[in-house]
Amino acid sequence: MGGNQYRVGDVMTRTVVALASATAFKDIAKAMRRWRVSALPVVDDARRVVGVVSETDLLPKVRLPLRGPDPDAGPHRLADLAKAGARTAQELMTAPAVTARAEDTLSQAARSMARHQVKRLPVVDADGLLQGIVSRSDLLKVFLRTDEDIAREVDRELAACLVPEPVRPLRVTVRDGVVRLGGRVRDTAQVPLAVRLARSVAGVVDVECALGGPRRRPALDPDLPGGAAAAASAAGGDVP
């Protein structure tokens, strides 16, 4: 999508509620309820992100009774038991935090969320300082773009990247995020490129391609009746 590609910094939430390492369990639960979020970043005194506390980290307190150590418990069970007895954000948090950078593309952020099975990522700068937070719903904001806005960007991308210019201006129409490309290009090898360019524009749901190459005139056999005249006419010459 060239230099216009949407980045995390374009969609992230910049006002972020963060926890200090010493924040108590009940205060964490209250903050999640008040701000209607399921996870909160944990920062140190310099506002560097050191971890994340999610509802998943709080649930062992509800799910597991506090009892003595179980000699047959596996590593996951032991981790849950440790969190069941935790009192502060530092004891509860998952660390190190999975983070994003403001300059990351939306697809990079989406892949990171899927790989680590998280719903949101703290956004940090080069020094690890908290800048914002990006959630799955933030990544979907690009699909709120109007069809007119998408069509204008597709037009710009195609005009900038298709060389030589099409036989005639391409027709770009968008309906409900679905782009339809029509017209003729001088080189049919550019058709896949045009589709990729259109598909990479933020907010595009799908691309329907009706692009064709230049019209070709039939090669007429001059030995056939009327063939010489037709061939000369197509070439702009005279019949001897």
C-alpha positions as CSV (number, residue, x, y, z in Angstrom):
1,M,0.0,0.0,0.0
2,G,3.0,2.2,-0.3
3,G,3.6,5.0,2.2
4,N,-0.1,5.3,3.1
5,Q,-0.3,2.1,5.0
6,Y,-2.1,2.4,8.3
7,R,0.0,1.9,11.4
8,V,-0.7,1.0,15.0
9,G,-0.2,4.6,15.9
10,D,-3.1,5.6,13.6
11,V,-5.6,3.5,15.5
12,M,-4.3,3.0,19.1
13,T,-5.9,4.4,22.2
14,R,-3.5,7.0,23.6
15,T,-5.2,7.4,27.0
16,V,-4.1,4.3,28.9
17,V,-4.8,3.2,32.5
18,A,-1.7,1.5,33.8
19,L,-0.9,-0.2,37.1
20,A,2.1,0.3,39.4
21,S,3.8,-2.9,40.4
22,A,2.5,-2.5,44.0
23,T,-1.1,-2.1,43.0
24,A,-3.3,-4.4,45.2
25,F,-5.4,-7.2,43.9
26,K,-8.8,-5.6,44.7
27,D,-7.7,-2.3,43.2
28,I,-6.8,-4.1,40.0
29,A,-10.2,-5.7,39.9
30,K,-11.9,-2.3,40.5
31,A,-9.9,-0.7,37.7
32,M,-10.8,-3.3,35.2
33,R,-14.5,-2.9,36.1
34,R,-14.4,0.9,36.1
35,W,-12.6,1.1,32.7
36,R,-14.4,-1.9,31.2
37,V,-11.2,-3.6,30.1
38,S,-9.9,-7.2,30.5
39,A,-6.2,-6.4,30.8
40,L,-4.0,-3.6,32.1
41,P,-0.3,-2.9,31.5
42,V,2.0,-2.8,34.5
43,V,4.7,0.0,34.5
44,D,7.7,0.8,36.6
45,D,8.5,4.3,38.1
46,A,9.7,5.5,34.7
47,R,6.5,4.3,32.9
48,R,8.4,1.4,31.2
49,V,6.1,-1.5,30.6
50,V,7.2,-4.5,32.6
51,G,4.2,-6.8,32.3
52,V,0.4,-7.1,31.8
53,V,-2.3,-8.2,34.2
54,S,-5.4,-9.8,32.6
55,E,-8.6,-11.3,33.9
56,T,-7.0,-14.7,33.3
57,D,-4.3,-13.8,35.9
58,L,-7.0,-12.9,38.4
59,L,-9.2,-16.0,38.0
60,P,-7.0,-18.5,39.8
61,K,-8.0,-16.6,43.0
62,V,-11.6,-17.6,42.3
63,R,-11.0,-21.0,40.7
64,L,-8.5,-22.5,43.1
65,P,-8.8,-22.9,46.9
66,L,-5.7,-21.9,48.9
67,R,-4.2,-25.0,50.3
68,G,-0.8,-26.5,50.9
69,P,1.5,-27.5,47.9
70,D,0.4,-30.5,45.9
71,P,3.4,-32.8,45.2
72,D,1.7,-34.2,42.1
73,A,0.9,-30.7,40.6
74,G,2.3,-30.0,37.1
75,P,4.0,-26.7,36.2
76,H,0.8,-25.0,35.0
77,R,-1.0,-26.0,38.2
78,L,1.8,-24.6,40.3
79,A,1.7,-21.3,38.3
80,D,-2.0,-21.1,38.9
81,L,-1.5,-21.8,42.6
82,A,1.1,-19.1,42.8
83,K,-1.3,-16.6,41.3
84,A,-4.1,-17.7,43.5
85,G,-2.0,-16.5,46.4
86,A,-0.8,-13.3,44.7
87,R,-1.6,-9.9,46.2
88,T,0.0,-7.3,43.9
89,A,0.3,-6.6,40.2
90,Q,3.9,-7.6,40.3
91,E,3.0,-11.0,41.6
92,L,0.1,-11.4,39.2
93,M,1.4,-10.0,35.9
94,T,2.5,-12.0,32.9
95,A,6.1,-10.9,32.0
96,P,7.7,-9.9,29.9
97,A,4.8,-8.1,28.2
98,V,4.0,-8.7,24.5
99,T,4.1,-5.2,23.1
100,A,3.8,-3.3,19.8
101,R,5.4,-0.2,18.3
102,A,3.5,2.8,16.9
103,E,5.2,2.2,13.5
104,D,4.1,-1.4,13.3
105,T,1.6,-2.2,10.6
106,L,-1.9,-3.4,11.6
107,S,-1.1,-6.9,10.1
108,Q,2.0,-7.2,12.3
109,A,0.0,-6.3,15.4
110,A,-2.8,-8.8,14.4
111,R,-0.3,-11.6,13.9
112,S,1.3,-10.9,17.2
113,M,-2.1,-11.0,19.0
114,A,-2.9,-14.3,17.3
115,R,0.5,-15.8,18.0
116,H,0.4,-14.9,21.7
117,Q,-3.3,-15.4,22.1
118,V,-3.9,-11.9,23.6
119,K,-6.7,-9.3,22.9
120,R,-4.6,-6.2,23.2
121,L,-1.0,-5.0,23.1
122,P,0.7,-2.1,25.1
123,V,2.3,0.2,22.6
124,V,5.8,1.3,23.6
125,D,8.6,3.5,22.2
126,A,12.2,2.5,21.6
127,D,12.9,2.8,25.4
128,G,9.9,0.7,26.4
129,L,7.9,3.7,27.6
130,L,4.2,3.3,27.4
131,Q,2.6,5.3,24.6
132,G,-0.8,3.7,24.2
133,I,-2.6,0.5,23.8
134,V,-4.1,-1.3,20.7
135,S,-6.9,-3.8,20.9
136,R,-8.5,-6.1,18.4
137,S,-11.4,-3.7,18.0
138,D,-8.9,-0.9,17.2
139,L,-7.5,-3.0,14.3
140,L,-11.0,-3.2,12.8
141,K,-11.4,0.6,12.7
142,V,-10.1,0.7,9.2
143,F,-13.2,-1.1,8.0
144,L,-15.3,1.9,9.0
145,R,-13.8,3.9,6.1
146,T,-16.3,5.1,3.6
147,D,-16.4,3.5,0.1
148,E,-15.6,6.9,-1.4
149,D,-12.5,7.2,0.7
150,I,-11.3,3.7,-0.2
151,A,-12.0,4.4,-3.9
152,R,-9.9,7.5,-3.9
153,E,-7.0,5.7,-2.3
154,V,-7.1,2.8,-4.7
155,D,-7.2,5.3,-7.6
156,R,-4.0,7.0,-6.2
157,E,-2.2,3.7,-5.7
158,L,-2.9,2.4,-9.2
159,A,-2.0,5.8,-10.8
160,A,1.3,5.9,-9.0
161,C,2.4,2.3,-9.6
162,L,1.0,1.1,-13.0
163,V,3.6,1.9,-15.7
164,P,3.0,2.3,-18.6
165,E,-0.3,4.0,-18.1
166,P,-3.4,2.0,-18.8
167,V,-4.9,2.1,-22.3
168,R,-7.6,4.3,-20.8
169,P,-8.2,5.3,-17.1
170,L,-9.2,2.4,-15.0
171,R,-12.7,2.3,-13.4
172,V,-12.6,1.8,-9.7
173,T,-15.9,1.3,-7.9
174,V,-16.4,0.4,-4.2
175,R,-19.5,-1.0,-2.5
176,D,-19.5,-2.1,1.1
177,G,-15.7,-2.3,1.0
178,V,-15.6,-4.5,-2.1
179,V,-13.4,-3.0,-4.8
180,R,-14.3,-3.7,-8.5
181,L,-11.6,-2.9,-11.1
182,G,-12.5,-2.3,-14.7
183,G,-10.8,-1.1,-17.9
184,R,-7.8,-2.1,-20.0
185,V,-4.1,-2.2,-19.2
186,R,-1.4,-2.2,-21.8
187,D,0.3,-5.2,-20.2
188,T,-1.8,-8.0,-18.8
189,A,1.1,-8.9,-16.5
190,Q,0.2,-5.9,-14.5
191,V,-3.3,-7.2,-13.6
192,P,-2.1,-9.2,-10.6
193,L,-0.2,-6.1,-9.4
194,A,-3.3,-4.0,-9.7
195,V,-5.2,-6.5,-7.6
196,R,-2.5,-6.7,-4.9
197,L,-2.4,-2.9,-4.7
198,A,-6.1,-2.6,-4.3
199,R,-6.3,-5.4,-1.8
200,S,-3.6,-3.8,0.4
201,V,-5.5,-0.6,0.9
202,A,-6.8,-0.4,4.4
203,G,-10.5,-1.1,4.7
204,V,-10.8,-3.2,1.6
205,V,-12.9,-6.3,2.1
206,D,-12.3,-8.0,-1.2
207,V,-11.4,-7.2,-4.8
208,E,-13.2,-8.2,-8.0
209,C,-11.1,-7.8,-11.1
210,A,-12.5,-7.2,-14.6
211,L,-9.3,-5.8,-16.1
212,G,-8.4,-6.7,-19.6
213,G,-5.5,-6.2,-22.0
214,P,-5.6,-3.9,-25.2
215,R,-8.0,-4.9,-27.9
216,R,-6.3,-6.9,-30.6
217,R,-7.2,-6.6,-34.3
218,P,-7.6,-10.0,-36.1
219,A,-4.8,-11.0,-38.5
220,L,-6.6,-11.4,-41.8
221,D,-5.3,-13.7,-44.6
222,P,-4.9,-11.5,-47.7
223,D,-5.6,-14.5,-49.9
224,L,-9.1,-14.8,-48.6
225,P,-11.9,-12.8,-50.4
226,G,-11.8,-9.2,-49.0
227,G,-8.8,-10.1,-46.9
228,A,-6.3,-7.7,-48.6
229,A,-8.7,-4.8,-48.4
230,A,-9.6,-5.4,-44.8
231,A,-5.9,-5.8,-43.8
232,A,-4.9,-2.6,-45.7
233,S,-7.8,-0.8,-44.1
234,A,-6.8,-1.9,-40.6
235,A,-3.2,-0.8,-41.3
236,G,-4.3,2.5,-42.7
237,G,-2.8,1.7,-46.2
238,D,-4.1,1.4,-49.8
239,V,-4.9,-1.8,-51.6
240,P,-2.8,-2.0,-54.8
